[in-house]
Amino acid sequence: MGIELREFMVWARRRKTFASLFVGATLAIGVLIGAIVPGGALARRAEGPSGAVMLAVPDPVTLSNAFSGITKKVEPAVVNISTTQVLQRPKSSARRGSDSDDDLLDRFFNSPDDTPDAERSIGSGVIVDKKGFILTNEHVIDGATRIQVSLDGDSRRFTAHVIGSDKDTDLAVVKIDAGDDLPVAVLGNSDGVQVGDWVLAFGSPFGFSSTVTAGIVSAKNRTADGQGQFQRFIQTDAAINPGNSGGPLVNMAGEVIGINTAIYTGSHGFEGVGLSMPSNVAIGVYNQLVTTGKVTRGAIGITFDDRISENPVLMKDLGAPYGIVVEATDADSPAQKAGLLPEDVITAVDGQPVHNGYELVTPIAATPIGQSVQLRVIRDKQPKDITLVVEDRSKIIPPAFDPTDSERPDLDSDAGQLGLHVQDLTSDLSQKLGMGKISAGVAPGVVVTDVDPASFADDLQFAIGDVIEGINGVPVGNLAGYHREMAKLQPGQDVLFKVKRYDGREDHILIVPLAGTIPQPDNQ
């Protein structure tokens, strides 16, 4: 009986302890719920006179801070650039030289039309040297009478002077003297950029300074209509608007991998396509500008068209798996001196493959003047190595020659076949078209007088004024010979036209091979 009583008392004490713990836990949970749930004990303490629960400012929550960290690092080096261009209006003959009181009053009060106008614009830039050297776009400062720079968080405005500019890449360098070392942005290697990478765009869109937008790299090596030969852009969907020009495009390491240059838009605003000049191009241009004030590029003196070299039928006929087709060589150029010929296909420069014009021009342009490059060429379907000495591009390429429309003759055309309208090329017509005189007894070919839109000829990029000299290797001397060879063509057959083209420069004729596969009748 004593043993049973002791066991009962132990059991009772354990139950009491368990009950106490349970009650304590319940009270703690109740207090916590009262602090969280509206209507709880603590919440009731923060009620207003109307019974509404008063709102409280919560503690800040740190989310992903990668973008903000990059912004704090880069933004101090991003500047706002405002330019002023004074446009002087011509004075009227009635006012020229007049010093009368009425004239003075009129000018003072009425601001007549002969007073100067000031045109203002806004852009951006990025400091890349603590001494105040700033990278921006050439079009931001082009023609400016005055250039003023505002720093991030600084109310002062500094007058900048131009170190140099380069229209071919739309890049420029300006400098300010701030009196102190300035924050700089670190330039990265744009070759490491991949499509899909996160990027941030900095600048002053519409004049709103210290603005950052985020997006991804949408494409690389992008060309745009109207842009120059040396402009291959990084495309991004980070918002870029007027005023962003010259600002940096930054990767997730906080490095500048592009200079925002242009937008592709139908509404003059952001539509998801922004274009930035790669940092590797900007670095090369910057180094030349701060050294000599200008950019010098090498050239060998050839004419080519990327679109023609992309034609698989043509490349098959020329026996080259890829490359750039030479259309013409400039007089006394390195290409002509080395014996490069029209219809040669350049497949490599100094051992590096050439698949497009950019891969051909870039290494040659970067070669110091006077040094040699070796080209691998396919001629008559056989490889051949040619060594050339690079010369200054500005001295090789002749100035443009633009004949007026009145110099172009009226051309009568025959019924078109495959979208081509042609007629015999006479000596008088040849000279008016810029093709030069025709030697006696020479059958010069036929001239294209019209090209039907959306036709086979249009797809092959025939142009009015082209002279067709041969079809599938057979010379075409006149209209009769042209029709004879055209009659032989069948749907599905490959055809190669040998074409002479005047490119707008005096005495400069291109040999342009145009090739394709004859379409079925329904596709013509």
Secondary structure as UniProt FT lines:
FT   HELIX           2..36
FT   TURN            38..39
FT   HELIX           41..45
FT   TURN            49..50
FT   HELIX           66..74
FT   HELIX           75..77
FT   STRAND          78..87
FT   TURN            93..97
FT   HELIX           101..110
FT   TURN            113..114
FT   STRAND          117..129
FT   TURN            130..132
FT   STRAND          133..137
FT   HELIX           138..141
FT   TURN            142..143
FT   STRAND          146..150
FT   TURN            152..153
FT   STRAND          157..159
FT   STRAND          161..166
FT   TURN            167..170
FT   STRAND          171..175
FT   HELIX           190..192
FT   TURN            195..196
FT   STRAND          198..203
FT   HELIX           205..207
FT   STRAND          211..222
FT   TURN            225..226
FT   TURN            229..230
FT   STRAND          233..236
FT   TURN            242..243
FT   TURN            245..246
FT   STRAND          248..250
FT   TURN            252..253
FT   STRAND          256..263
FT   STRAND          274..278
FT   HELIX           279..292
FT   STRAND          298..299
FT   STRAND          302..303
FT   HELIX           306..309
FT   HELIX           312..318
FT   STRAND          324..325
FT   STRAND          328..329
FT   TURN            331..332
FT   HELIX           334..337
FT   TURN            338..339
FT   TURN            342..343
FT   STRAND          345..349
FT   TURN            350..351
FT   STRAND          352..353
FT   HELIX           357..366
FT   TURN            369..370
FT   STRAND          372..379
FT   TURN            380..381
FT   STRAND          382..389
FT   STRAND          391..392
FT   HELIX           393..396
FT   HELIX           405..407
FT   TURN            418..419
FT   STRAND          420..424
FT   HELIX           427..432
FT   TURN            433..434
FT   TURN            440..441
FT   STRAND          446..451
FT   TURN            453..454
FT   HELIX           456..459
FT   TURN            460..461
FT   TURN            464..465
FT   STRAND          467..471
FT   TURN            472..473
FT   STRAND          474..475
FT   HELIX           479..487
FT   TURN            491..492
FT   STRAND          494..502
FT   TURN            506..507
FT   STRAND          509..517
FT   HELIX           521..523
//
